Amino acid sequence: MTGDRILGALEFLREAERLKGTLRSGFTSTGRPESTAEHTWRLCLMALVLSDEFEGIDLLRLIKLCIVHDLGEALNGDIPAVLQTEGSDKSAQERADLEILTRALHPDKRAEILALWEEYEAASSPEAILAKGLDKLETILQHNQGRNPADFDYAFNLGYGRKQTSAHPVLAGIRAILDEETRARAEASKAV
């Protein structure tokens, strides 16, 4: 790797560090707002832990897709699903931000990251379909595990990402378990 490539990679990594401070709408089990970097870490961990259940899947490709799927949020943040409106183009904003974020990288590495992100967005491979489903499941898992505010809308999660989580039998099985947990959390929150 040449000096310029190393410097460009370091510049990119410094910019990508912003994901550590990019907050999501979920809360950790200690009640602290969750960052996008934390979500991405556990999404990758889910992919690794569940990979034996996904026959014929390229695990490295799945992990790469998980790593880049929210990378564009480093610049303009996350838009929670409950606030996304019809006609808003979250995807276009993230793509534009990812182009800015990756500009210091060697053109080959930049092209690889952008292509992975596009593959994820289009769900154009079996790995991308799984990454999208796991992304939704990780979010629901965090909502069920987090110490959320009293007015947290658990019912939203019962419909959230239904298409993506029904794309594979293992995802659907996990979804069924998480839906039961979601209903229990919703009931418990009403009793308080």
Secondary structure, DSSP 8 states (H G I E B T S, - for coil): --HHHHHHHHHHHHHHGGGGG-EEEEE-TTS-EEEHHHHHHHHHHHHHHHGGGSTT--HHHHHHHHHHTTTTHHHH----GGG--TT--HHHHHHHHHHHHTTTS-HHHHHHHHHHHHHHHHT-SHHHHHHHHHHHHHHHHHHHHS---TT--HHHHTTTTHHHHTSSHHHHHHHHHHHHHHHHHHHHHHH-
